[in-house]
Amino acid sequence: MTFVFINHNVLDNLFYILVSILMFFVLFDNVKKFKNHKNLLLTVSMSLPIVLCMKFPIYIDQYCVHDLRQIPLFIGTLYGGWAAGAALLIISLSTRFAIYGFNSLTLVVYLVLYLATALFSTKFNRMNKKSKLMTSALLIFVLELLTTEIALKMSVYFKVTEAYIFYFIMIPPVAMFFLVYLIEVLMDTIHIRSNIVKIEKMDVVSQLAASISHEVRNPLTVVKGFIQLLKTPDLSQNDKERYIQHVLRELSTAESIISDYLAFAKPAIEKVEPILIDKEIKNLIEVIKPFANMNAVKITNQLASGMVLANTNYFRQCILNLMKNSIEAMENGGELKVLSLTDKNHVIIKISDNGIGMSKEQINRYGEPYYSSKEKGTGLGSMVVLKTVQTMNGKLDIESVPSDGTTIMITLPLYNPDPVFVKEQTDSRVKLKTGYYI
Protein backbone atom coordinates (compact mmCIF):
# COMPACT_ATOMS: atom_id res chain seq x y z
CA MET A 1 0.00 0.00 0.00
CA THR A 2 1.49 3.30 -1.09
CA PHE A 3 0.93 6.10 1.43
CA VAL A 4 0.94 9.80 0.41
CA PHE A 5 1.74 12.56 2.93
CA ILE A 6 -1.26 14.83 3.48
CA ASN A 7 0.59 18.15 3.95
CA HIS A 8 -2.54 20.25 4.23
CA ASN A 9 -3.19 18.62 7.62
CA VAL A 10 -0.02 20.28 8.91
CA LEU A 11 -1.37 23.65 7.77
CA ASP A 12 -4.73 22.83 9.35
CA ASN A 13 -3.08 22.15 12.71
CA LEU A 14 -1.18 25.44 12.53
CA PHE A 15 -4.37 27.23 11.50
CA TYR A 16 -6.24 25.94 14.56
CA ILE A 17 -3.48 27.26 16.83
CA LEU A 18 -3.27 30.65 15.11
CA VAL A 19 -7.04 31.24 15.18
CA SER A 20 -7.19 30.30 18.87
CA ILE A 21 -4.47 32.82 19.72
CA LEU A 22 -6.29 35.56 17.83
CA MET A 23 -9.57 34.57 19.49
CA PHE A 24 -7.92 34.88 22.91
CA PHE A 25 -6.72 38.44 22.23
CA VAL A 26 -10.03 39.56 20.69
CA LEU A 27 -11.95 38.39 23.76
CA PHE A 28 -9.35 39.62 26.24
CA ASP A 29 -9.21 43.08 24.68
CA ASN A 30 -12.94 43.62 24.15
CA VAL A 31 -14.74 41.79 26.98
CA LYS A 32 -14.09 43.49 30.32
CA LYS A 33 -14.88 40.52 32.57
CA PHE A 34 -12.19 38.42 30.83
CA LYS A 35 -9.46 40.86 31.90
CA ASN A 36 -9.70 39.53 35.46
CA HIS A 37 -9.65 35.88 34.27
CA LYS A 38 -6.78 35.94 31.81
CA ASN A 39 -5.42 32.47 32.64
CA LEU A 40 -8.85 30.88 32.43
CA LEU A 41 -9.44 32.44 29.02
CA LEU A 42 -5.97 31.31 27.89
CA THR A 43 -6.69 27.75 29.05
CA VAL A 44 -9.99 27.60 27.17
CA SER A 45 -8.48 29.16 24.05
CA MET A 46 -5.53 26.74 23.95
CA SER A 47 -7.67 23.69 24.71
CA LEU A 48 -9.57 24.11 21.44
CA PRO A 49 -6.57 23.58 19.11
CA ILE A 50 -5.41 20.66 21.30
CA VAL A 51 -8.69 18.86 20.67
CA LEU A 52 -8.87 19.85 16.99
CA CYS A 53 -5.29 18.81 16.30
CA MET A 54 -6.02 15.34 17.65
CA LYS A 55 -9.33 15.13 15.82
CA PHE A 56 -7.64 16.01 12.52
CA PRO A 57 -4.07 14.64 12.89
CA ILE A 58 -1.08 14.44 10.56
CA TYR A 59 -0.50 11.02 9.00
CA ILE A 60 3.21 10.27 8.56
CA ASP A 61 2.67 6.77 7.29
CA GLN A 62 0.03 4.10 7.59
CA TYR A 63 1.38 3.07 11.00
CA CYS A 64 2.27 6.48 12.44
CA VAL A 65 -0.11 9.34 13.30
CA HIS A 66 0.96 12.55 15.05
CA ASP A 67 -0.28 16.12 15.56
CA LEU A 68 0.89 19.52 16.81
CA ARG A 69 -1.03 19.60 20.11
CA GLN A 70 2.21 20.08 21.99
CA ILE A 71 2.46 23.67 20.66
CA PRO A 72 -0.71 25.03 22.37
CA LEU A 73 0.33 23.06 25.47
CA PHE A 74 3.69 24.87 25.42
CA ILE A 75 2.06 28.27 24.85
CA GLY A 76 -0.56 27.83 27.57
CA THR A 77 1.98 26.60 30.12
CA LEU A 78 4.62 29.24 29.34
CA TYR A 79 2.20 32.18 29.51
CA GLY A 80 -0.33 30.78 31.99
CA GLY A 81 1.95 28.99 34.43
CA TRP A 82 1.48 25.75 36.36
CA ALA A 83 -2.30 25.88 36.74
CA ALA A 84 -3.10 26.61 33.10
CA GLY A 85 -0.55 24.03 31.95
CA ALA A 86 -1.99 21.36 34.28
CA ALA A 87 -5.51 21.97 32.94
CA LEU A 88 -4.26 21.74 29.35
CA LEU A 89 -2.32 18.55 30.14
CA ILE A 90 -5.45 16.91 31.57
CA ILE A 91 -7.51 18.00 28.53
CA SER A 92 -4.81 16.74 26.18
CA LEU A 93 -4.43 13.32 27.82
CA SER A 94 -8.18 12.84 28.30
CA THR A 95 -8.90 13.60 24.66
CA ARG A 96 -6.00 11.41 23.48
CA PHE A 97 -7.12 8.41 25.51
CA ALA A 98 -10.79 8.93 24.58
CA ILE A 99 -10.02 8.92 20.85
CA TYR A 100 -7.14 6.43 20.58
CA GLY A 101 -7.16 4.56 23.90
CA PHE A 102 -4.70 4.58 26.79
CA ASN A 103 -0.97 4.64 25.99
CA SER A 104 1.76 4.77 28.64
CA LEU A 105 4.26 6.29 26.20
CA THR A 106 1.93 9.26 25.56
CA LEU A 107 1.46 9.73 29.32
CA VAL A 108 5.22 9.79 30.02
CA VAL A 109 6.09 12.02 27.04
CA TYR A 110 3.50 14.70 27.84
CA LEU A 111 4.27 14.64 31.56
CA VAL A 112 7.91 15.40 30.68
CA LEU A 113 6.87 18.19 28.30
CA TYR A 114 4.57 19.73 30.90
CA LEU A 115 6.99 19.55 33.86
CA ALA A 116 9.90 21.02 31.92
CA THR A 117 7.78 23.85 30.48
CA ALA A 118 6.10 24.65 33.82
CA LEU A 119 9.48 24.87 35.57
CA PHE A 120 10.64 27.33 32.93
CA SER A 121 7.44 29.45 32.75
CA THR A 122 8.23 31.80 35.67
CA LYS A 123 11.62 32.70 34.25
CA PHE A 124 10.14 32.94 30.74
CA ASN A 125 7.60 35.63 31.74
CA ARG A 126 10.38 37.84 33.14
CA MET A 127 12.30 37.85 29.84
CA ASN A 128 12.20 40.50 27.15
CA LYS A 129 10.67 39.79 23.74
CA LYS A 130 13.92 38.82 22.02
CA SER A 131 14.86 36.35 24.75
CA LYS A 132 11.37 34.82 24.72
CA LEU A 133 11.59 34.18 20.98
CA MET A 134 14.93 32.42 21.14
CA THR A 135 14.39 30.44 24.36
CA SER A 136 10.88 29.25 23.42
CA ALA A 137 12.12 27.88 20.10
CA LEU A 138 15.19 26.33 21.72
CA LEU A 139 13.16 24.83 24.58
CA ILE A 140 10.68 23.07 22.30
CA PHE A 141 13.52 21.82 20.08
CA VAL A 142 15.39 20.31 23.06
CA LEU A 143 12.21 18.78 24.49
CA GLU A 144 11.28 17.26 21.12
CA LEU A 145 14.70 15.59 20.99
CA LEU A 146 14.36 14.42 24.60
CA THR A 147 10.88 12.95 24.11
CA THR A 148 11.99 11.28 20.87
CA GLU A 149 14.79 9.58 22.81
CA ILE A 150 12.29 8.50 25.50
CA ALA A 151 9.95 7.11 22.84
CA LEU A 152 12.76 5.11 21.20
CA LYS A 153 13.65 3.52 24.53
CA MET A 154 10.09 2.77 25.62
CA SER A 155 8.71 1.38 22.34
CA VAL A 156 10.23 -1.08 19.89
CA TYR A 157 7.67 -0.02 17.28
CA PHE A 158 8.58 3.66 17.32
CA LYS A 159 10.81 4.71 14.39
CA VAL A 160 12.40 8.02 13.48
CA THR A 161 11.86 8.77 9.80
CA GLU A 162 12.67 11.81 7.67
CA ALA A 163 9.02 12.84 7.76
CA TYR A 164 8.97 12.61 11.55
CA ILE A 165 12.13 14.75 11.83
CA PHE A 166 10.70 17.37 9.50
CA TYR A 167 7.19 17.57 10.96
CA PHE A 168 7.84 17.04 14.66
CA ILE A 169 11.42 18.16 15.32
CA MET A 170 11.94 20.95 12.76
CA ILE A 171 8.46 22.49 12.34
CA PRO A 172 7.51 22.98 16.06
CA PRO A 173 10.49 25.27 16.94
CA VAL A 174 9.90 27.39 13.82
CA ALA A 175 6.17 27.57 14.48
CA MET A 176 6.78 28.39 18.14
CA PHE A 177 9.13 31.24 17.19
CA PHE A 178 6.54 32.97 14.99
CA LEU A 179 3.61 32.29 17.32
CA VAL A 180 5.45 33.74 20.33
CA TYR A 181 6.39 36.74 18.19
CA LEU A 182 2.72 37.23 17.27
CA ILE A 183 1.65 36.95 20.93
CA GLU A 184 4.25 39.48 22.05
CA VAL A 185 3.29 41.95 19.32
CA LEU A 186 -0.40 41.71 20.23
CA MET A 187 0.37 42.10 23.94
CA ASP A 188 2.51 45.16 23.21
CA THR A 189 -0.26 46.63 21.07
CA ILE A 190 -2.84 46.29 23.86
CA HIS A 191 -0.38 47.73 26.39
CA ILE A 192 0.55 50.68 24.16
CA ARG A 193 -3.08 51.49 23.42
CA SER A 194 -3.92 51.40 27.12
CA ASN A 195 -1.04 53.77 27.85
CA ILE A 196 -2.13 56.13 25.07
CA VAL A 197 -5.61 56.37 26.59
CA LYS A 198 -4.09 57.13 30.02
CA ILE A 199 -1.76 59.74 28.52
CA GLU A 200 -4.66 61.42 26.71
CA LYS A 201 -6.67 61.55 29.93
CA MET A 202 -3.72 62.96 31.85
CA ASP A 203 -3.15 65.53 29.09
CA VAL A 204 -6.74 66.73 29.38
CA VAL A 205 -6.43 66.91 33.17
CA SER A 206 -3.14 68.82 32.96
CA GLN A 207 -4.59 71.27 30.45
CA LEU A 208 -7.64 71.85 32.62
CA ALA A 209 -5.48 72.21 35.72
CA ALA A 210 -3.26 74.75 33.95
CA SER A 211 -6.30 76.67 32.78
CA ILE A 212 -7.97 76.65 36.19
CA SER A 213 -4.81 77.65 38.07
CA HIS A 214 -4.13 80.47 35.63
CA GLU A 215 -7.67 81.86 35.66
CA VAL A 216 -8.16 81.55 39.42
CA ARG A 217 -4.77 83.12 40.17
CA ASN A 218 -5.74 86.36 38.40
CA PRO A 219 -8.75 87.25 40.60
CA LEU A 220 -6.90 86.05 43.72
CA THR A 221 -4.02 88.38 42.89
CA VAL A 222 -6.48 91.26 42.62
CA VAL A 223 -8.07 90.24 45.93
CA LYS A 224 -4.66 90.18 47.59
CA GLY A 225 -3.88 93.66 46.31
CA PHE A 226 -7.13 95.20 47.56
CA ILE A 227 -6.80 93.52 50.96
CA GLN A 228 -3.36 95.09 51.30
CA LEU A 229 -4.89 98.46 50.38
CA LEU A 230 -7.50 97.97 53.10
CA LYS A 231 -4.64 98.06 55.61
CA THR A 232 -3.84 101.63 54.58
CA PRO A 233 -4.13 103.99 57.59
CA ASP A 234 -6.82 106.71 57.51
CA LEU A 235 -8.65 105.02 54.61
CA SER A 236 -12.06 106.57 54.05
CA GLN A 237 -15.22 104.51 54.48
CA ASN A 238 -16.16 105.01 50.79
CA ASP A 239 -12.79 103.65 49.67
CA LYS A 240 -13.13 100.69 52.02
CA GLU A 241 -16.54 99.82 50.61
CA ARG A 242 -15.28 100.25 47.07
CA TYR A 243 -12.31 97.96 47.71
CA ILE A 244 -14.55 95.37 49.38
CA GLN A 245 -16.85 95.42 46.35
CA HIS A 246 -13.82 94.73 44.10
CA VAL A 247 -12.78 91.86 46.38
CA LEU A 248 -16.27 90.32 46.31
CA ARG A 249 -16.47 90.66 42.53
CA GLU A 250 -13.13 88.94 41.98
CA LEU A 251 -14.00 86.15 44.45
CA SER A 252 -17.26 85.66 42.58
CA THR A 253 -15.28 85.33 39.35
CA ALA A 254 -13.01 82.69 40.90
CA GLU A 255 -16.05 80.83 42.26
CA SER A 256 -17.68 80.87 38.81
CA ILE A 257 -14.55 79.38 37.18
CA ILE A 258 -14.37 76.58 39.76
CA SER A 259 -18.11 75.88 39.43
CA ASP A 260 -17.74 75.54 35.65
CA TYR A 261 -14.87 73.11 36.10
CA LEU A 262 -16.79 70.99 38.62
CA ALA A 263 -19.86 70.92 36.39
CA PHE A 264 -17.74 69.57 33.56
CA ALA A 265 -15.82 67.09 35.73
CA LYS A 266 -18.86 65.63 37.53
CA PRO A 267 -19.45 62.13 36.10
CA ALA A 268 -23.22 62.33 35.73
CA ILE A 269 -26.30 64.39 36.48
CA GLU A 270 -28.06 62.54 39.27
CA LYS A 271 -31.25 64.48 40.09
CA VAL A 272 -33.54 65.10 37.14
CA GLU A 273 -37.02 66.55 36.97
CA PRO A 274 -39.51 67.75 34.34
CA ILE A 275 -38.71 71.25 33.06
CA LEU A 276 -41.10 73.51 31.13
CA ILE A 277 -38.88 74.92 28.40
CA ASP A 278 -40.82 78.12 27.65
CA LYS A 279 -41.23 79.06 31.30
CA GLU A 280 -37.61 78.33 32.21
CA ILE A 281 -36.14 80.22 29.25
CA LYS A 282 -38.37 83.26 29.96
CA ASN A 283 -37.00 83.34 33.51
CA LEU A 284 -33.43 83.09 32.21
CA ILE A 285 -34.02 85.92 29.76
CA GLU A 286 -35.11 88.13 32.67
CA VAL A 287 -31.98 87.17 34.57
CA ILE A 288 -29.60 88.05 31.73
CA LYS A 289 -31.44 91.20 30.51
CA PRO A 290 -29.33 93.62 32.60
CA PHE A 291 -26.15 92.15 31.10
CA ALA A 292 -27.67 92.44 27.61
CA ASN A 293 -28.66 96.07 28.21
CA MET A 294 -25.11 96.88 29.32
CA ASN A 295 -23.87 95.56 25.97
CA ALA A 296 -26.60 97.26 23.87
CA VAL A 297 -28.15 93.91 22.96
CA LYS A 298 -31.88 93.46 22.43
CA ILE A 299 -33.39 90.07 23.29
CA THR A 300 -36.37 88.73 21.36
CA ASN A 301 -38.02 85.37 21.89
CA GLN A 302 -40.59 83.04 20.38
CA LEU A 303 -41.14 80.15 22.73
CA ALA A 304 -43.38 77.13 22.28
CA SER A 305 -44.45 75.04 25.27
CA GLY A 306 -42.64 71.77 25.74
CA MET A 307 -41.14 69.66 28.49
CA VAL A 308 -37.80 67.92 28.96
CA LEU A 309 -36.36 65.77 31.73
CA ALA A 310 -33.14 67.26 33.12
CA ASN A 311 -31.30 68.67 36.12
CA THR A 312 -32.72 72.18 36.51
CA ASN A 313 -29.53 73.85 37.74
CA TYR A 314 -27.38 72.44 34.96
CA PHE A 315 -30.00 73.22 32.33
CA ARG A 316 -30.13 76.84 33.49
CA GLN A 317 -26.34 77.08 33.51
CA CYS A 318 -26.20 75.61 29.99
CA ILE A 319 -28.70 78.11 28.49
CA LEU A 320 -27.22 81.05 30.41
CA ASN A 321 -23.74 80.20 29.12
CA LEU A 322 -25.00 80.13 25.54
CA MET A 323 -26.89 83.44 25.86
CA LYS A 324 -23.95 85.10 27.63
CA ASN A 325 -21.54 83.93 24.89
CA SER A 326 -23.89 85.26 22.21
CA ILE A 327 -24.13 88.67 23.91
CA GLU A 328 -20.34 88.86 24.27
CA ALA A 329 -19.96 87.99 20.58
CA MET A 330 -21.90 91.17 19.64
CA GLU A 331 -19.20 93.67 20.54
CA ASN A 332 -21.10 96.65 19.08
CA GLY A 333 -24.54 95.57 20.19
CA GLY A 334 -27.15 93.64 18.23
CA GLU A 335 -30.07 91.28 18.61
CA LEU A 336 -30.22 87.99 20.46
CA LYS A 337 -33.01 85.69 19.24
CA VAL A 338 -34.20 82.79 21.38
CA LEU A 339 -36.56 80.30 19.77
CA SER A 340 -38.06 77.03 20.98
CA LEU A 341 -40.31 74.62 19.13
CA THR A 342 -41.49 71.04 19.49
CA ASP A 343 -42.32 68.14 17.23
CA LYS A 344 -43.62 64.68 18.08
CA ASN A 345 -40.45 63.47 19.83
CA HIS A 346 -38.14 66.44 20.32
CA VAL A 347 -37.76 69.91 21.77
CA ILE A 348 -35.56 72.26 19.73
CA ILE A 349 -33.95 75.37 21.23
CA LYS A 350 -32.26 77.90 18.92
CA ILE A 351 -30.08 80.76 20.17
CA SER A 352 -28.99 83.17 17.42
CA ASP A 353 -26.89 86.33 17.38
CA ASN A 354 -25.49 88.67 14.73
CA GLY A 355 -22.05 88.91 16.28
CA ILE A 356 -18.52 88.11 15.11
CA GLY A 357 -19.35 84.51 14.16
CA MET A 358 -17.10 81.47 14.20
CA SER A 359 -14.75 79.87 11.70
CA LYS A 360 -14.99 76.20 10.72
CA GLU A 361 -12.02 75.40 12.96
CA GLN A 362 -13.68 77.10 15.93
CA ILE A 363 -16.91 75.16 15.30
CA ASN A 364 -15.03 71.86 15.09
CA ARG A 365 -13.17 72.59 18.32
CA TYR A 366 -16.22 73.79 20.24
CA GLY A 367 -16.25 72.15 23.67
CA GLU A 368 -12.63 71.05 23.41
CA PRO A 369 -10.66 71.29 26.67
CA TYR A 370 -8.55 74.44 27.07
CA TYR A 371 -9.86 75.96 23.84
CA SER A 372 -11.90 79.17 23.58
CA SER A 373 -12.64 81.56 20.73
CA LYS A 374 -12.58 84.44 23.23
CA GLU A 375 -9.28 86.12 24.01
CA LYS A 376 -9.61 85.66 27.79
CA GLY A 377 -11.81 82.58 27.72
CA THR A 378 -10.96 79.27 29.42
CA GLY A 379 -13.17 77.03 27.29
CA LEU A 380 -14.88 75.74 30.43
CA GLY A 381 -18.27 77.24 29.60
CA SER A 382 -18.53 75.45 26.25
CA MET A 383 -17.43 72.17 27.87
CA VAL A 384 -20.20 72.51 30.46
CA VAL A 385 -22.75 73.19 27.71
CA LEU A 386 -21.67 70.20 25.63
CA LYS A 387 -21.54 67.84 28.62
CA THR A 388 -24.99 68.93 29.83
CA VAL A 389 -26.56 68.40 26.40
CA GLN A 390 -24.92 64.98 26.04
CA THR A 391 -26.08 63.93 29.52
CA MET A 392 -29.64 64.86 28.53
CA ASN A 393 -29.29 62.56 25.47
CA GLY A 394 -29.45 65.61 23.27
CA LYS A 395 -27.55 66.97 20.29
CA LEU A 396 -25.87 70.33 19.73
CA ASP A 397 -25.40 71.82 16.23
CA ILE A 398 -23.69 75.07 15.28
CA GLU A 399 -24.22 77.19 12.18
CA SER A 400 -21.99 80.22 11.89
CA VAL A 401 -20.50 82.63 9.37
CA PRO A 402 -17.59 84.88 10.38
CA SER A 403 -18.74 88.50 10.87
CA ASP A 404 -22.36 87.45 10.25
CA GLY A 405 -23.42 85.71 13.46
CA THR A 406 -23.95 82.29 15.00
CA THR A 407 -26.94 80.01 15.58
CA ILE A 408 -26.69 77.23 18.13
CA MET A 409 -29.42 74.58 18.00
CA ILE A 410 -30.02 72.14 20.83
CA THR A 411 -32.24 69.12 20.18
CA LEU A 412 -33.54 67.33 23.28
CA PRO A 413 -35.91 64.38 23.78
CA LEU A 414 -39.46 65.54 24.47
CA TYR A 415 -40.74 64.41 27.85
CA ASN A 416 -44.36 63.18 27.91
CA PRO A 417 -45.32 62.53 31.54
CA ASP A 418 -48.07 60.23 32.69
CA PRO A 419 -50.36 61.37 34.25
CA VAL A 420 -50.66 64.35 31.88
CA PHE A 421 -49.47 67.68 33.20
CA VAL A 422 -51.93 70.55 33.02
CA LYS A 423 -50.87 74.17 33.18
CA GLU A 424 -52.16 76.13 36.13
CA GLN A 425 -51.52 79.83 36.58
CA THR A 426 -51.87 79.64 40.36
CA ASP A 427 -48.54 80.39 42.08
CA SER A 428 -46.87 80.15 38.61
CA ARG A 429 -46.46 76.40 39.12
CA VAL A 430 -47.40 73.28 37.16
CA LYS A 431 -50.17 71.18 38.65
CA LEU A 432 -50.82 67.49 38.13
CA LYS A 433 -54.32 66.16 37.61
CA THR A 434 -53.77 64.22 40.83
CA GLY A 435 -53.51 67.54 42.71
CA TYR A 436 -49.80 67.40 43.59
CA TYR A 437 -47.51 70.31 42.88
CA ILE A 438 -43.94 70.27 41.58
Steps between C-alpha positions, in 0.01 A plus 500: 500500500649830391444780752501870398580776752200727555685832547187710528435337839817666629365837386164418658665432836690829482181679397313371806776632727521839328123559507485406869772752585318774311172401666665531842620856432169612346308383807760623748514846344127554447320317783565670834421203725769290326773744607476367856505135381787506254636153583157341479441656159847387387428144616170485312651656188795258490286195576310542173800447267616208719172320437482599132858396431427153635169479317669588170857363537799480267558158344871425456446150373236233530635397841589841644262786586607821675376857551617840625308508830824548688525859367183636671604303810836681495337840443238456772754377755764764422258794517247360748728321744453176693122513538420573136755242385356233733148561366625477141694181579187336643294609196770374265538158664125452548428576136790281382388200703133552407577499127788251473498313832746502789873506420773513765750652256267797436453547876876506570587723202241768580577494872864576412396779262270654760742482796791647306288783356332580834838522675616746236180712482579735792839590358352524149246769600778721640692501170490765231347429159825403328594253773151347497522436126834324516446302822149381406624363168807345662297350786252324272784375278687349798182347643407348163842333487466383861152353451611333176780330694250392769266361234781300336589341833144425609362361172652254255244606239591868504723605207659831409446575132581804287135603509495477879816714528357762267149520646565447870858612566552779244152654458405549872798729588441712188127518566561582866735785405241673280207432733684645801594800286133549408393472866760753612404747227131476591577539871714806427223647286242466779746644753593795277137581426416491870788737573391736222152524652652576843733761350210668319299513822795641692557757224141620529531518879829691479355745249195558717716536810722754323196692383333498841816600688568782256146639503451469876839657575403824323199589720685380812788733417254788473341398831841494666578848372175654625533332840844657534347837408239451772786509751580857397471736801231772492317331210159655444184294543406550131837364388466204735159413359626543146797271564276241667270505197803431275604213728151346493480534122834328445413221747174451313698467177727236655196314636337504155813351337518220758126430467537466122787257545308288752193493277712365217692252717196354680441150357123520463192706575324315779181694582271562205152645483251620237580850372261726307722641227306820425459594865862427591647689204277804571637508855857475370441783255391721791813404690738588216316815378711742709818353350348529151401863560855581611624368165227670290345165409127455447349161586202366307335164553243267349445211735276198455393291799681173547650289775834326547644285777822649639684641800358851539819667623715359222238578237487862616879524502514353148250750350648794692848415371374493142311831532794666677741383226265633232476841670879519536538413131306818406770750590310798354156392611239307304208264538485171685221270378381210714264251339350173621275259315382142536417210274370154585817379675731797549538847645720735296661811650669753269718786625609741225710816496640734235844524655853420383417140405725196504735340250476133402797420724334670797177306437688170479686573823195620692497336843862390474697524826711815540369652177296821474426739215506788750830668578467454878280192493585169670279276287329371814161650417474321165610172662223534759245568225608201292513264799155609621343447157664158464384395848144593401535270194484805280690636202668836444547649150671825405447712190723803471649741248791725601385862549138395438394326821447158654201272558525222755227235487440256783278198435370321810263205550145616569372387838138377506404435863225270615271614656470798263619833632254787482606862516371696795564870545465481878833575672667476153541125551406188304223290649435131448150367448555306822526832688871486588729791429857496370 
